[in-house]
Amino acid sequence: MIRAFILMGFTYFFYHLQASGDIAKYINMKYAYISKIGLVIFVILTIVQITNIALDRDNKKEEDCDCGHDHRHEKDFKWYTKIVFYAVMIFPIFSALFLPIQSLDSTIVKSKGFSFQAIEQDSENDDLIRTQYLRPDTSIYFNADGYEKVMEQELARFTKMDPLKLTDDNFLMAMETIYNYPGLFEGKKVEYTGFMYNEDDLLANQGFVLRFGVIHCIADAGVYGMMIELPKDTGKIKNDQWLRVSGTLSTMYYQPFKSTIPYLKVDHVTKQSEPDEPYAYRGYDNPNETPQD
């Protein structure tokens, strides 16, 4: 009976993720079908388990056992293992349903250590599981020729946009293109939304406006964006304050990162509340942009 309730709990959890839209907090919605398949599987398993209980198959097997062995020690062993098993299975259901979902924010950035790998980096040193900062790097999902082709397509697309407005749909693609070709975007008007992150070694009117981006699921999430320079009369903006910034793109050598990075000289800033969907997702609507898993 307990196993039936556990399966019902997982079934409800997967249904809740789909119905509430919270599934987007965990995975790229391109892969939402996996969660739907999981929901169907749990429904089937729950029905099977309830059917087994109704038929009392487990009891029938115990009654038919005539092997001559004393099974009391086996039952004692199962009693202890079942406690551990049920506790492990119930915990994720309890935490998922009763603990609030917390969006990633500047606390995560600071705790992991804000760093930056130079734009000119050796591909042999790429680590598939490293946390990415500022610059999205999807080259690890492509072969060399495929990645170069995709970047050329994105460059042609984004250089035509004036101003260049980064939206939920193109944020990661546009940010990656800017970091790959910073000189070609210098002087271009850029507009995007993100949360504020302050570094101790920056001036009062400087900081980073960032946004967490997801390639496949929350496990590969990185934090992406640019350094900004606000108008001097703006004042200090606290961490995690969401902003809509627009200004002129330029480049600078940032000593802590030992790298030249793009930065946005902001001429207009608007404070905003956290959007319903705080994460940006890497889309692959173009068949030529499908990564290699």
Secondary structure, 3 states (H helix, E strand, C coil): CHHHHHHHHHHHHHHHHHHHCHHHHCECHHHHHHHHHHHHHHHHHHHHHHHHHHHCHHHHHHHCCCCCCCCHHHHHHHHHHHHHHHHHHHHHHHHHHHCCCCCCCHHHHHHHCCCCCCCCCCHHHCCCCCCCEECCCCHHHCCHHHHHHHHHHHHHHHHCCCCEECCCCCHHHHHHHHHHCHHHHCCCEEEEEEEEECCCCCCCCEEEEEEEEECCEHHHCEEEEEEEECCCCCCCCCCCCEEEEEEEEEEEEEHHHCEEEEEEEEEEEEEECCCCCCCEECCCCCHHHCCCC
